[in-house]
Each structure stands twice: as C-alpha cells, then as structure tokens.
Amino acid sequence: ASKIWVIDLESSPPQRAPETNPIPISNPGEDVSMTPDGRYLVVCDGTAFAPVSVIDVAARIERSTFSLNADCNSVEVWR
C-alpha cells in the first residue's frame, strides 16, 4: 500500500505507534532491511519496477529514493 506502519513493540499488547504513522513511501513496500545502527530502513517492492525507499527511522520520513534500473525482489543492508 506504499506505506510503512510503525509498531510500538514495548506496549502490551503491541500497537500502532503514535505520531507520523504510517510513513508514505515511493514503492508498494514488500521487503525491508534496517541498517546496523538502526537509523535507516531500506524498502523495496518485490514485483514491480519501482524506486528503493530509504526511511529515516527517527524522523519517520522517506529521506531518499534510488533506482536499480531493475526489479528489486529483496533488500539487505550491512555495514
């Protein structure tokens, strides 16, 4: 649905977090990966030619996008 939902896992039971929620993104959002420092979430779609979204976790915004010039079926971030 081109959105990332933020879930508060510390509440019992877990629930949708307050403030900016959901975060609009530039692709349908199928696969996600968090940077090791927890600052960014990288999101791609698994079926369509769409940009990869980079979400600033603290600000809860799509900070940037970039194209792979191909379908993105999965994403993994390291280092």
N, CA, C and O atoms as a MOPAC input file, in Angstrom:
PM7 MOZYME 1SCF
protein

 N      0.81200 1    -1.19800 1     0.00000 1
 C      0.00000 1     0.00000 1     0.00000 1
 C      0.85800 1     1.26600 1     0.00000 1
 O      0.35200 1     2.35300 1     0.27800 1
 N      2.15500 1     1.13700 1    -0.31000 1
 C      3.07600 1     2.28500 1    -0.35600 1
 C      3.13900 1     3.02600 1     0.97600 1
 O      3.18200 1     4.25500 1     1.02400 1
 N      3.14400 1     2.24000 1     2.06200 1
 C      3.23100 1     2.79900 1     3.41000 1
 C      4.00900 1     1.85000 1     4.30500 1
 O      3.98000 1     0.63300 1     4.11700 1
 N      4.70000 1     2.41700 1     5.27600 1
 C      5.35400 1     1.64300 1     6.33100 1
 C      4.64700 1     1.98600 1     7.63400 1
 O      4.54600 1     3.15500 1     8.00600 1
 N      4.15700 1     0.95700 1     8.32800 1
 C      3.48300 1     1.15000 1     9.60200 1
 C      4.48800 1     0.97700 1    10.73100 1
 O      5.27900 1     0.03300 1    10.72500 1
 N      4.46000 1     1.88300 1    11.69600 1
 C      5.34500 1     1.82600 1    12.85300 1
 C      4.58000 1     1.16500 1    13.99600 1
 O      3.48800 1     1.60100 1    14.36000 1
 N      5.16300 1     0.11400 1    14.55500 1
 C      4.53300 1    -0.64200 1    15.63700 1
 C      5.34200 1    -0.44800 1    16.92000 1
 O      6.56400 1    -0.59900 1    16.92200 1
 N      4.65500 1    -0.11700 1    17.99900 1
 C      5.28200 1     0.02100 1    19.31900 1
 C      5.32500 1    -1.35800 1    19.95800 1
 O      4.31300 1    -1.84400 1    20.46200 1
 N      6.49100 1    -1.98600 1    19.93700 1
 C      6.64100 1    -3.33900 1    20.47400 1
 C      6.80100 1    -3.34600 1    21.98100 1
 O      6.75300 1    -4.41000 1    22.59700 1
 N      6.99100 1    -2.17800 1    22.59300 1
 C      7.13100 1    -2.11200 1    24.04600 1
 C      5.78600 1    -2.04100 1    24.75500 1
 O      5.71200 1    -2.29000 1    25.95800 1
 N      4.72200 1    -1.70400 1    24.03100 1
 C      3.39700 1    -1.68700 1    24.65300 1
 C      2.87100 1    -3.11600 1    24.73800 1
 O      3.30800 1    -3.99200 1    23.99200 1
 N      1.94700 1    -3.34100 1    25.63500 1
 C      1.38300 1    -4.67300 1    25.79500 1
 C     -0.13200 1    -4.57800 1    25.73500 1
 O     -0.75400 1    -4.01700 1    26.63700 1
 N     -0.73400 1    -5.11900 1    24.68200 1
 C     -0.11100 1    -5.77400 1    23.53200 1
 C      0.49800 1    -4.74300 1    22.58500 1
 O      0.15800 1    -3.56200 1    22.66700 1
 N      1.39100 1    -5.16500 1    21.68900 1
 C      1.95500 1    -4.23000 1    20.71500 1
 C      0.84200 1    -3.53000 1    19.94100 1
 O     -0.19600 1    -4.12400 1    19.64800 1
 N      1.07500 1    -2.26300 1    19.61600 1
 C      0.05900 1    -1.48900 1    18.90200 1
 C      0.71700 1    -0.48500 1    17.96700 1
 O      1.93100 1    -0.28200 1    18.00400 1
 N     -0.09800 1     0.13400 1    17.13600 1
 C      0.39800 1     1.16800 1    16.22400 1
 C      0.95600 1     2.31500 1    17.04900 1
 O      0.32100 1     2.78900 1    17.99100 1
 N      2.16200 1     2.75600 1    16.68000 1
 C      2.82200 1     3.84000 1    17.40200 1
 C      2.16000 1     5.17900 1    17.09100 1
 O      1.61100 1     5.35700 1    16.00400 1
 N      2.20500 1     6.13000 1    18.04300 1
 C      1.62700 1     7.45000 1    17.79600 1
 C      2.49300 1     8.26900 1    16.83600 1
 O      3.53800 1     7.80100 1    16.38300 1
 N      2.06700 1     9.45900 1    16.53800 1
 C      2.73400 1    10.42800 1    15.65500 1
 C      2.63100 1    10.00100 1    14.20000 1
 O      1.63300 1     9.39600 1    13.80800 1
 N      3.64000 1    10.30300 1    13.39100 1
 C      3.57100 1    10.01500 1    11.95700 1
 C      3.47100 1     8.51200 1    11.73800 1
 O      4.43200 1     7.77100 1    11.94600 1
 N      2.29500 1     8.08200 1    11.31800 1
 C      2.06400 1     6.66200 1    11.15000 1
 C      0.78700 1     6.46800 1    10.33400 1
 O     -0.28500 1     6.84000 1    10.81000 1
 N      0.85100 1     5.91400 1     9.15300 1
 C      2.00300 1     5.28600 1     8.51500 1
 C      2.91000 1     6.30800 1     7.83400 1
 O      2.56400 1     7.47900 1     7.68700 1
 N      4.08000 1     5.82600 1     7.42400 1
 C      5.04700 1     6.63500 1     6.68000 1
 C      4.82300 1     6.35800 1     5.19400 1
 O      4.96400 1     5.21200 1     4.76500 1
 N      4.47900 1     7.37400 1     4.39400 1
 C      4.30600 1     7.15000 1     2.95900 1
 C      5.65300 1     6.87800 1     2.27600 1
 O      6.65300 1     7.53000 1     2.57700 1
 N      5.66600 1     5.91200 1     1.35500 1
 C      6.89000 1     5.58900 1     0.61700 1
 C      6.59100 1     5.54700 1    -0.87700 1
 O      5.43100 1     5.57100 1    -1.28700 1
 N      7.64700 1     5.48400 1    -1.68800 1
 C      7.52700 1     5.58000 1    -3.14900 1
 C      7.43900 1     4.24100 1    -3.86200 1
 O      7.56700 1     4.19300 1    -5.08500 1
 N      7.22600 1     3.15900 1    -3.13700 1
 C      7.01500 1     1.85800 1    -3.74900 1
 C      5.98400 1     1.09700 1    -2.92400 1
 O      5.65800 1     1.52500 1    -1.81700 1
 N      5.46100 1    -0.02200 1    -3.43300 1
 C      4.43900 1    -0.74900 1    -2.67900 1
 C      4.93500 1    -1.36100 1    -1.36700 1
 O      4.11800 1    -1.70000 1    -0.51100 1
 N      6.22900 1    -1.50800 1    -1.19000 1
 C      6.78100 1    -1.97000 1     0.08200 1
 C      6.56600 1    -3.44700 1     0.35400 1
 O      5.54500 1    -3.84100 1     0.91800 1
 N      7.53100 1    -4.26000 1    -0.04600 1
 C      7.39700 1    -5.69900 1     0.17500 1
 C      8.52200 1    -6.26000 1     1.02900 1
 O      8.28300 1    -7.14500 1     1.85000 1
 N      9.72900 1    -5.77300 1     0.85700 1
 C     10.85600 1    -6.29000 1     1.62400 1
 C     11.56500 1    -5.12500 1     2.29700 1
 O     11.71900 1    -4.06000 1     1.69800 1
 N     11.99600 1    -5.32000 1     3.53900 1
 C     12.64300 1    -4.25500 1     4.30500 1
 C     13.92000 1    -4.75700 1     4.95500 1
 O     14.07100 1    -5.95000 1     5.22100 1
 N     14.83400 1    -3.83500 1     5.20800 1
 C     16.05700 1    -4.14700 1     5.93300 1
 C     16.48900 1    -2.89900 1     6.69700 1
 O     16.47600 1    -1.79100 1     6.16100 1
 N     16.87100 1    -3.09500 1     7.95300 1
 C     17.30900 1    -1.99400 1     8.81600 1
 C     18.83100 1    -1.90600 1     8.77400 1
 O     19.51400 1    -2.93000 1     8.76200 1
 N     19.36200 1    -0.68000 1     8.75200 1
 C     20.81300 1    -0.51700 1     8.82800 1
 C     21.28000 1    -0.99200 1    10.20400 1
 O     20.51200 1    -0.93200 1    11.16400 1
 N     22.51900 1    -1.45900 1    10.31700 1
 C     23.00800 1    -1.96700 1    11.59600 1
 C     22.89600 1    -0.96200 1    12.75100 1
 O     22.71900 1    -1.36200 1    13.90200 1
 N     22.99800 1     0.33300 1    12.45100 1
 C     22.89400 1     1.33700 1    13.51800 1
 C     21.45000 1     1.70900 1    13.83800 1
 O     21.21000 1     2.50600 1    14.74500 1
 N     20.48100 1     1.14700 1    13.10900 1
 C     19.07800 1     1.39500 1    13.37200 1
 C     18.55800 1     2.74200 1    12.90300 1
 O     17.42700 1     3.11100 1    13.21700 1
 N     19.36700 1     3.48100 1    12.15500 1
 C     18.95900 1     4.82100 1    11.72200 1
 C     18.06600 1     4.81900 1    10.48900 1
 O     17.21400 1     5.69400 1    10.33700 1
 N     18.25500 1     3.84700 1     9.61400 1
 C     17.52100 1     3.84400 1     8.34800 1
 C     16.89200 1     2.48900 1     8.07700 1
 O     17.41900 1     1.44400 1     8.46000 1
 N     15.75900 1     2.53700 1     7.41000 1
 C     15.07200 1     1.35300 1     6.93600 1
 C     15.05600 1     1.44900 1     5.41600 1
 O     14.64300 1     2.47000 1     4.86500 1
 N     15.49600 1     0.40700 1     4.73900 1
 C     15.52100 1     0.37700 1     3.28000 1
 C     14.39700 1    -0.54500 1     2.82800 1
 O     14.26500 1    -1.66700 1     3.31800 1
 N     13.58400 1    -0.06000 1     1.88300 1
 C     12.37700 1    -0.77900 1     1.48000 1
 C     12.32800 1    -0.90200 1    -0.03400 1
 O     12.56100 1     0.07300 1    -0.74800 1
 N     12.02100 1    -2.11100 1    -0.52900 1
 C     11.81700 1    -2.27800 1    -1.96800 1
 C     10.56300 1    -3.08700 1    -2.21200 1
 O     10.01000 1    -3.70600 1    -1.30300 1
 N     10.12700 1    -3.07000 1    -3.45700 1
 C      8.96900 1    -3.84700 1    -3.87000 1
 C      9.45900 1    -5.10900 1    -4.55300 1
 O     10.50500 1    -5.09100 1    -5.20200 1
 N      8.73700 1    -6.18500 1    -4.42300 1
 C      9.18200 1    -7.45100 1    -4.98700 1
 C      8.64600 1    -7.78100 1    -6.35000 1
 O      9.02100 1    -8.80900 1    -6.91400 1
 N      7.77200 1    -6.94500 1    -6.91700 1
 C      7.15800 1    -7.35100 1    -8.17500 1
 C      7.17500 1    -6.29700 1    -9.26400 1
 O      6.92900 1    -6.62100 1   -10.42600 1
 N      7.45200 1    -5.07000 1    -8.93500 1
 C      7.32800 1    -4.00800 1    -9.93600 1
 C      8.60300 1    -3.17900 1   -10.01300 1
 O      9.40400 1    -3.14700 1    -9.07900 1
 N      8.76900 1    -2.51300 1   -11.14600 1
 C      9.87500 1    -1.58400 1   -11.32600 1
 C      9.53400 1    -0.31800 1   -10.54300 1
 O      8.72200 1     0.49100 1   -10.99100 1
 N     10.14900 1    -0.14800 1    -9.38300 1
 C      9.86300 1     0.98800 1    -8.51000 1
 C     11.13600 1     1.37000 1    -7.77100 1
 O     12.01100 1     0.52500 1    -7.58500 1
 N     11.26000 1     2.61800 1    -7.34700 1
 C     12.48000 1     3.02500 1    -6.64600 1
 C     12.59500 1     2.35300 1    -5.27900 1
 O     11.59000 1     1.97400 1    -4.67600 1
 N     13.81700 1     2.21400 1    -4.80300 1
 C     14.08100 1     1.74700 1    -3.45200 1
 C     13.93500 1     2.95300 1    -2.53100 1
 O     14.46700 1     4.02500 1    -2.82000 1
 N     13.22300 1     2.78600 1    -1.43600 1
 C     12.99400 1     3.87100 1    -0.48500 1
 C     13.93800 1     3.75300 1     0.70600 1
 O     14.19700 1     2.65300 1     1.19400 1
 N     14.44700 1     4.88200 1     1.16700 1
 C     15.27700 1     4.94200 1     2.36300 1
 C     14.52700 1     5.77900 1     3.39300 1
 O     14.30100 1     6.97200 1     3.19300 1
 N     14.14400 1     5.13900 1     4.49700 1
 C     13.35200 1     5.77100 1     5.54500 1
 C     14.26400 1     6.18300 1     6.69500 1
 O     15.04500 1     5.37300 1     7.19300 1
 N     14.16400 1     7.44800 1     7.11700 1
 C     14.82500 1     7.93200 1     8.32700 1
 C     13.93100 1     7.51500 1     9.48600 1
 O     12.83800 1     8.05700 1     9.64900 1
 N     14.38200 1     6.55700 1    10.29400 1
 C     13.54900 1     5.97400 1    11.34100 1
 C     13.16300 1     7.01600 1    12.39700 1
 O     11.99800 1     7.08800 1    12.78700 1
 N     14.11000 1     7.81100 1    12.85800 1
 C     13.82600 1     8.79400 1    13.91000 1
 C     12.86400 1     9.88100 1    13.43200 1
 O     11.95800 1    10.27600 1    14.16600 1
 N     13.05900 1    10.36300 1    12.20500 1
 C     12.21400 1    11.43100 1    11.67200 1
 C     10.90100 1    10.89400 1    11.09300 1
 O      9.95300 1    11.65000 1    10.87900 1
 N     10.85700 1     9.58500 1    10.84500 1
 C      9.69100 1     8.93600 1    10.24000 1
 C      9.30000 1     9.56700 1     8.91100 1
 O      8.14200 1     9.90900 1     8.67200 1
 N     10.32000 1     9.71000 1     8.04800 1
 C     10.08300 1    10.21900 1     6.69800 1
 C     10.89600 1     9.40500 1     5.70200 1
 O     11.89600 1     8.77900 1     6.05100 1
 N     10.44200 1     9.43100 1     4.45900 1
 C     11.24000 1     8.86400 1     3.38000 1
 C     12.32300 1     9.88800 1     3.06900 1
 O     12.04100 1    10.94800 1     2.51100 1
 N     13.55300 1     9.57000 1     3.42900 1
 C     14.66800 1    10.50600 1     3.27100 1
 C     15.13100 1    10.58600 1     1.82900 1
 O     15.49100 1    11.66100 1     1.34900 1
 N     15.12500 1     9.44200 1     1.12300 1
 C     15.55300 1     9.44600 1    -0.27800 1
 C     15.04200 1     8.19400 1    -0.97300 1
 O     14.51700 1     7.27600 1    -0.34400 1
 N     15.21400 1     8.18500 1    -2.30000 1
 C     14.91200 1     7.01600 1    -3.11900 1
 C     16.03600 1     6.86600 1    -4.13500 1
 O     16.76600 1     7.81500 1    -4.42100 1
 N     16.16200 1     5.66800 1    -4.67100 1
 C     17.09600 1     5.46700 1    -5.77900 1
 C     16.60400 1     4.31000 1    -6.62400 1
 O     15.89400 1     3.42900 1    -6.14100 1
 N     16.98500 1     4.32300 1    -7.87600 1
 C     16.56000 1     3.29900 1    -8.81600 1
 C     17.67400 1     2.29200 1    -9.04600 1
 O     18.84800 1     2.65500 1    -9.11300 1
 N     17.30300 1     1.03800 1    -9.16500 1
 C     18.25000 1    -0.01200 1    -9.54300 1
 C     18.19700 1    -0.28200 1   -11.03800 1
 O     18.98200 1    -1.07500 1   -11.55800 1
 N     17.26300 1     0.38200 1   -11.73700 1
 C     17.01800 1     0.12100 1   -13.15900 1
 C     16.67100 1    -1.33900 1   -13.40900 1
 O     16.95600 1    -1.89100 1   -14.47200 1
 N     16.04700 1    -1.95300 1   -12.40400 1
 C     15.59200 1    -3.33900 1   -12.48800 1
 C     14.61500 1    -3.57000 1   -11.33900 1
 O     14.49800 1    -2.74000 1   -10.43700 1
 N     13.91300 1    -4.70700 1   -11.37900 1
 C     13.04300 1    -5.06800 1   -10.26000 1
 C     13.89000 1    -5.32100 1    -9.01900 1
 O     15.02600 1    -5.78400 1    -9.12700 1
 N     13.35500 1    -5.02400 1    -7.85700 1
 C     14.01600 1    -5.30300 1    -6.59200 1
 C     13.16700 1    -6.32000 1    -5.84200 1
 O     12.09300 1    -5.98700 1    -5.33900 1
 N     13.64000 1    -7.54700 1    -5.76600 1
 C     12.87800 1    -8.60600 1    -5.11400 1
 C     13.15400 1    -8.72000 1    -3.62800 1
 O     12.31100 1    -9.21000 1    -2.87700 1
 N     14.31300 1    -8.27700 1    -3.19800 1
 C     14.63500 1    -8.28800 1    -1.77300 1
 C     15.75900 1    -7.30900 1    -1.52200 1
 O     16.46000 1    -6.89300 1    -2.44400 1
 N     15.92200 1    -6.94700 1    -0.25800 1
 C     16.94100 1    -5.96200 1     0.09900 1
 C     17.59700 1    -6.39700 1     1.40100 1
 O     16.93900 1    -6.92900 1     2.29600 1
 N     18.89200 1    -6.16500 1     1.49400 1
 C     19.64900 1    -6.46600 1     2.70600 1
 C     20.68500 1    -5.36500 1     2.89700 1
 O     21.34700 1    -4.95900 1     1.94200 1
 N     20.82500 1    -4.88900 1     4.10900 1
 C     21.77700 1    -3.81600 1     4.41100 1
 C     22.80300 1    -4.35200 1     5.40200 1
 O     22.45500 1    -5.02500 1     6.37200 1
 N     24.04900 1    -4.04900 1     5.14800 1
 C     25.09700 1    -4.38900 1     6.10200 1
 C     26.13400 1    -3.29200 1     6.09600 1
 O     26.22600 1    -2.50900 1     5.15100 1
 N     26.89700 1    -3.24200 1     7.13500 1
 C     27.94400 1    -2.25400 1     7.38900 1
 C     27.38700 1    -0.90500 1     7.46200 1
 O     28.12600 1     0.05700 1     7.67000 1

